[in-house]
Amino acid sequence: MPEIRPYRPSDLAAVYDICVRTADAGQDARGHYSTDDLMGDIFAAPYVRLEPDLAFVVDDGGAAVGYVVGTADTATFVKRYAAEWIPFLGDKYPVPPPPPRTAEQDMVALHYHPERMLVPGLDLAGFPAHLHIDLLPPYQGRGYGRRLIERFAGTVDAPGVHLGMSTANVQARAFYDRLGFEQLPVPDPGPITYLGLRL
Ligand SMILES: CC(C)(COP(=O)(O)OP(=O)(O)OC[C@H]1O[C@@H](n2cnc3c(N)ncnc32)[C@H](O)[C@@H]1OP(=O)(O)O)[C@@H](O)C(=O)NCCC(=O)NCCS
């Protein structure tokens, strides 16, 4: 039986793989960008490096097949992303021109602007934590997502956690609704829906 356990550094390649295979509104994003590392470099690896105590995986026989990652304090995470993660990646990605002109540049701009995580109008005092969760397709719909959220919620020291999801990802929305997340109003959400869970 797969089990939930803390992240280990040896899971890193699997975490990158899970991330890109689920990064297009829950579907496979491999081949969408010049490197399949890009999604993991923005949405998964900075968390396991900067917040390893809040990273958990679903382990099936030694291999990570799903994860939850996040931070207790988005404002501090933004500062650490800028001070530690951007220098760690160095010049792996060229700084995009302002404004970005391609889908890849749009994505890389997210990397170089971590303050984007401080969503204007979002109740950061009530929901200072945020998370990302992804499972490989064969492990979806079997209760592991619920268990990962429960593990994160039971570990993180915060009054509430939020997340931003592609509004197109209707399957994930049904999952979060079922777990009791509420929609968080923001003035200019774009194609993203913001959800929060009080802890
Ligand atoms: C979204 C995701 C994390 C959910 O995890 P999961 O393991 O598939 O969900 P679970 O099996 O734990 O479901 C938990 C509950 O939500 C319900 N649920 C999950 N998906 C649902 C859906 N599409 N429609 C209705 N209910 C759903 C389940 O019925 C279950 O209810 P119960 O616990 O009361 O019986 C997972 O499917 C996934 O990784 N998807 C691809 C990547 C992705 O979209 N990540 C989120 C990006 S924001």
The ligand as a MOL file (V3000), in Angstrom:
LIG
                    3D

  0  0  0     0  0            999 V3000
M  V30 BEGIN CTAB
M  V30 COUNTS 48 50 0 0 0
M  V30 BEGIN ATOM
M  V30 1 C -6.5110 17.3030 -7.5230 0
M  V30 2 C -5.8690 16.1380 -6.7910 0
M  V30 3 C -4.7230 16.6150 -5.9110 0
M  V30 4 C -6.9320 15.4940 -5.8810 0
M  V30 5 O -6.3760 14.3930 -5.1990 0
M  V30 6 P -7.0800 12.9620 -5.3000 0
M  V30 7 O -6.2480 11.9800 -4.5840 0
M  V30 8 O -7.3910 12.6610 -6.7340 0
M  V30 9 O -8.4360 13.2070 -4.5160 0
M  V30 10 P -9.0460 12.2270 -3.3770 0
M  V30 11 O -9.2120 10.8740 -3.9630 0
M  V30 12 O -8.2360 12.3340 -2.1350 0
M  V30 13 O -10.4620 12.9070 -3.1740 0
M  V30 14 C -10.8500 13.5140 -1.9270 0
M  V30 15 C -12.3150 13.7860 -1.9930 0
M  V30 16 O -12.6040 14.6930 -3.0720 0
M  V30 17 C -13.5400 14.1090 -3.9440 0
M  V30 18 N -13.1490 14.4120 -5.3090 0
M  V30 19 C -11.8980 14.3700 -5.8350 0
M  V30 20 N -11.9360 14.6790 -7.1420 0
M  V30 21 C -13.2300 14.9050 -7.4380 0
M  V30 22 C -13.9050 15.2330 -8.6320 0
M  V30 23 N -13.2570 15.4180 -9.7850 0
M  V30 24 N -15.2680 15.3940 -8.5850 0
M  V30 25 C -15.9420 15.2270 -7.4300 0
M  V30 26 N -15.3280 14.8830 -6.2500 0
M  V30 27 C -14.0040 14.7320 -6.2730 0
M  V30 28 C -13.4430 12.6210 -3.7280 0
M  V30 29 O -14.6730 11.9780 -4.0610 0
M  V30 30 C -13.1140 12.5360 -2.2630 0
M  V30 31 O -14.2810 12.6070 -1.4840 0
M  V30 32 P -14.3650 11.8000 -0.0650 0
M  V30 33 O -12.9840 11.8480 0.5730 0
M  V30 34 O -15.3640 12.5450 0.7190 0
M  V30 35 O -14.7420 10.4140 -0.4420 0
M  V30 36 C -5.3490 15.0490 -7.7740 0
M  V30 37 O -6.4370 14.5080 -8.4940 0
M  V30 38 C -4.3180 15.5810 -8.7470 0
M  V30 39 O -3.1400 15.5850 -8.4340 0
M  V30 40 N -4.7480 15.9980 -9.9430 0
M  V30 41 C -3.8260 16.4610 -10.9960 0
M  V30 42 C -2.9940 17.6500 -10.5790 0
M  V30 43 C -3.8320 18.7930 -10.0910 0
M  V30 44 O -4.8440 19.1700 -10.6680 0
M  V30 45 N -3.3800 19.3690 -8.9610 0
M  V30 46 C -4.0420 20.5120 -8.3620 0
M  V30 47 C -3.5860 21.7610 -9.0060 0
M  V30 48 S -4.3610 23.1860 -8.2870 0
M  V30 END ATOM
M  V30 BEGIN BOND
M  V30 1 1 1 2
M  V30 2 1 2 3
M  V30 3 1 2 4
M  V30 4 1 2 36
M  V30 5 1 4 5
M  V30 6 1 5 6
M  V30 7 2 6 7
M  V30 8 1 6 8
M  V30 9 1 6 9
M  V30 10 1 9 10
M  V30 11 2 10 11
M  V30 12 1 10 12
M  V30 13 1 10 13
M  V30 14 1 13 14
M  V30 15 1 14 15
M  V30 16 1 15 16
M  V30 17 1 15 30
M  V30 18 1 16 17
M  V30 19 1 17 18
M  V30 20 1 17 28
M  V30 21 1 18 19
M  V30 22 1 18 27
M  V30 23 2 19 20
M  V30 24 1 20 21
M  V30 25 1 21 22
M  V30 26 2 21 27
M  V30 27 1 22 23
M  V30 28 2 22 24
M  V30 29 1 24 25
M  V30 30 2 25 26
M  V30 31 1 26 27
M  V30 32 1 28 29
M  V30 33 1 28 30
M  V30 34 1 30 31
M  V30 35 1 31 32
M  V30 36 2 32 33
M  V30 37 1 32 34
M  V30 38 1 32 35
M  V30 39 1 36 37
M  V30 40 1 36 38
M  V30 41 2 38 39
M  V30 42 1 38 40
M  V30 43 1 40 41
M  V30 44 1 41 42
M  V30 45 1 42 43
M  V30 46 2 43 44
M  V30 47 1 43 45
M  V30 48 1 45 46
M  V30 49 1 46 47
M  V30 50 1 47 48
M  V30 END BOND
M  V30 END CTAB
M  END
